[in-house]
Amino acid sequence: MTSGQFQPLPQIIMELPAVQRQKLCDEIFAIVRHLDWVDAAQLIALVMGNAALQQSVAAALVSFVSQQLKAEVQYGD
């Protein structure tokens, strides 16, 4: 998808076809399904306040990008 060029993960996600975005959403929702939240801001606060949830969501994102998009994820500051 990125043709060998760096692209930030949010940009890649925004450019995904609707079917792939829905698949990613389903995978992330499976992780946060048990949380009690009413809007995106509250969900973000809950995830950011829990290191285990942060790790689970990040791992799901990396797994999706690696397996579904065959892309390499690089971490940087």
BAFI-3210 file (N, C-alpha, C; in Angstrom, 3 decimals, decimal comma, padded with zeros to 6 digits):
// residues 77
n [1|2|3|4|5|6|7|8|9|10|11|12|13|14|15|16|17|18|19|20|21|22|23|24|25|26|27|28|29|30|31|32|33|34|35|36|37|38|39|40|41|42|43|44|45|46|47|48|49|50|51|52|53|54|55|56|57|58|59|60|61|62|63|64|65|66|67|68|69|70|71|72|73|74|75|76|77]
n.u [000,813|001,991|004,038|006,825|007,484|007,644|004,808|002,699|000,956|-001,771|-002,462|-002,318|-004,375|-006,594|-006,666|-007,449|-009,558|-013,138|-013,997|-011,692|-011,162|-013,388|-012,912|-010,582|-011,658|-013,494|-011,712|-010,380|-012,552|-013,287|-011,441|-012,041|-014,641|-015,732|-015,580|-017,106|-018,388|-019,357|-018,789|-016,340|-014,261|-014,335|-013,789|-011,174|-009,861|-010,196|-008,733|-006,179|-005,572|-004,962|-002,466|-002,309|-004,477|-003,679|-001,432|-002,652|-004,337|-002,431|-000,909|-002,824|-003,207|-000,626|-000,422|-002,547|-001,723|000,677|-000,057|-002,423|-001,918|000,629|002,734|005,541|006,066|007,470|008,912|009,231|010,521]
n.v [-001,197|001,244|001,460|001,136|003,510|005,657|006,101|007,652|005,777|006,597|007,863|005,765|004,156|005,835|005,779|003,254|000,846|000,697|-001,850|-003,018|-001,142|-001,581|-004,199|-003,841|-002,154|-003,923|-005,759|-004,168|-003,349|-005,736|-005,877|-003,709|-004,050|-004,834|-002,591|000,223|002,804|005,988|007,734|008,604|010,126|009,414|006,685|006,753|007,957|005,941|003,816|004,976|005,313|002,829|000,612|-002,056|-002,283|-000,381|-001,679|-003,949|-002,849|-001,544|-003,769|-005,143|-003,325|-003,292|-005,969|-006,178|-004,376|-005,562|-008,200|-008,024|-005,904|-006,305|-004,695|-003,005|-002,098|000,612|001,976|005,177|008,269]
n.w [000,000|000,671|-001,096|-000,526|000,686|003,553|005,558|007,899|010,397|011,029|008,605|006,775|007,749|007,308|004,545|003,905|002,281|002,773|003,638|004,776|006,791|008,388|009,200|010,754|012,704|013,885|015,024|016,922|018,439|019,623|021,645|023,320|023,968|026,441|028,041|029,680|028,086|026,660|024,612|022,073|023,200|025,908|025,691|024,649|026,817|028,750|027,609|027,353|029,992|030,904|030,907|030,029|028,266|026,373|025,329|024,232|022,249|020,635|019,837|018,346|016,255|015,068|014,337|012,496|010,463|009,714|008,953|007,329|005,542|004,791|005,573|007,031|010,347|011,911|014,790|016,217|017,559]
ca.u [000,000|002,804|005,050|008,181|007,694|007,091|003,564|002,240|-000,119|-003,109|-002,698|-002,586|-005,715|-007,583|-006,684|-007,912|-010,929|-014,127|-014,034|-010,539|-011,361|-014,371|-012,245|-009,736|-012,566|-014,010|-010,631|-010,154|-013,759|-013,244|-010,584|-012,648|-016,069|-016,131|-015,507|-018,336|-018,079|-020,483|-018,334|-014,944|-013,356|-014,303|-013,095|-009,743|-009,379|-010,134|-007,619|-004,918|-005,340|-004,741|-001,313|-002,601|-005,337|-002,838|-000,620|-003,535|-004,761|-001,241|-000,570|-003,822|-002,902|000,598|-000,759|-003,378|-000,901|001,675|-000,661|-003,394|-001,381|002,011|003,565|006,441|005,818|008,687|008,626|010,160|010,150]
ca.v [000,000|002,451|001,365|001,307|004,826|005,821|006,835|007,493|004,802|007,195|008,122|004,462|003,738|006,672|005,438|001,891|000,666|000,565|-003,234|-003,224|-000,304|-002,255|-005,360|-003,302|-001,681|-005,105|-006,327|-003,289|-003,378|-006,964|-005,598|-002,705|-004,362|-004,964|-001,297|001,012|004,130|006,587|008,435|008,334|010,773|008,592|005,443|007,079|008,162|004,636|003,042|005,645|005,174|001,424|000,164|-003,349|-002,001|000,286|-002,719|-004,807|-002,094|-001,363|-005,068|-005,429|-002,455|-003,788|-007,251|-005,915|-003,752|-006,542|-009,370|-007,687|-004,970|-006,719|-003,504|-003,034|-001,027|001,103|002,867|006,299|009,347]
ca.w [000,000|000,758|-002,159|-000,042|001,273|004,883|005,774|009,279|010,540|010,854|007,186|006,160|008,170|006,615|003,125|003,729|001,780|003,846|004,138|005,654|007,973|009,229|009,797|011,812|013,753|014,572|015,831|018,064|019,266|020,419|022,803|024,205|024,088|027,845|028,726|029,749|027,565|025,945|023,420|021,708|024,164|027,117|025,334|024,558|028,184|029,405|027,050|027,681|031,420|031,238|030,120|029,400|027,109|025,375|024,690|023,427|021,055|019,792|019,254|017,315|015,108|014,422|013,725|011,317|009,417|009,272|008,310|006,289|004,556|004,492|005,773|008,170|011,302|012,573|015,896|016,292|018,485]
c.u [000,854|003,917|006,454|008,469|007,038|005,788|003,168|001,043|-001,514|-003,451|-003,042|-003,999|-006,787|-007,718|-007,165|-009,294|-011,878|-014,147|-012,878|-010,643|-012,338|-013,753|-011,341|-010,588|-013,105|-012,955|-010,364|-011,361|-013,794|-012,422|-011,287|-014,133|-016,541|-016,122|-016,857|-018,006|-019,251|-020,064|-016,844|-013,967|-013,236|-013,565|-011,585|-009,157|-009,238|-008,940|-006,282|-004,574|-005,031|-003,635|-001,581|-003,482|-004,551|-002,026|-001,472|-003,961|-003,580|-000,858|-001,549|-003,566|-001,684|000,320|-001,561|-002,540|000,098|001,048|-001,565|-002,808|000,040|002,967|004,431|006,156|007,134|008,268|009,671|009,660|009,561]
c.v [001,258|002,478|001,670|002,654|004,886|006,595|006,624|006,537|005,427|007,465|006,826|004,012|004,535|006,313|004,009|001,866|000,404|-000,840|-003,484|-002,363|-000,970|-003,464|-004,911|-002,837|-002,856|-005,716|-005,475|-003,319|-004,633|-006,763|-004,686|-002,958|-004,357|-003,642|-000,589|002,446|004,646|007,350|008,162|008,940|009,941|007,280|005,670|007,253|006,833|003,819|003,671|005,537|003,748|000,869|-001,157|-003,162|-001,319|-000,750|-003,592|-004,122|-001,907|-002,671|-005,439|-004,590|-002,966|-005,096|-007,056|-005,374|-004,765|-007,666|-009,012|-006,821|-005,315|-005,537|-003,692|-001,837|-000,670|002,095|003,972|007,343|010,508]
c.w [000,000|-000,278|-001,667|000,586|002,643|004,817|007,234|009,333|010,419|009,385|006,465|006,494|007,434|005,135|002,857|003,083|002,951|004,450|005,108|006,911|008,935|009,919|010,954|012,986|014,561|015,491|017,079|019,006|020,136|021,692|023,802|024,481|025,544|028,616|028,680|029,329|026,756|024,688|023,200|022,714|025,433|026,843|025,269|025,950|028,921|028,917|027,451|029,165|031,850|030,334|029,395|028,167|025,998|024,603|023,779|022,134|020,101|019,111|018,153|016,061|014,329|013,704|012,442|010,166|008,843|008,457|007,141|005,178|004,127|004,576|007,007|009,056|011,971|013,629|015,906|017,257|017,739]
res [m|t|s|g|q|f|q|p|l|p|q|i|i|m|e|l|p|a|v|q|r|q|k|l|c|d|e|i|f|a|i|v|r|h|l|d|w|v|d|a|a|q|l|i|a|l|v|m|g|n|a|a|l|q|q|s|v|a|a|a|l|v|s|f|v|s|q|q|l|k|a|e|v|q|y|g|d]
***
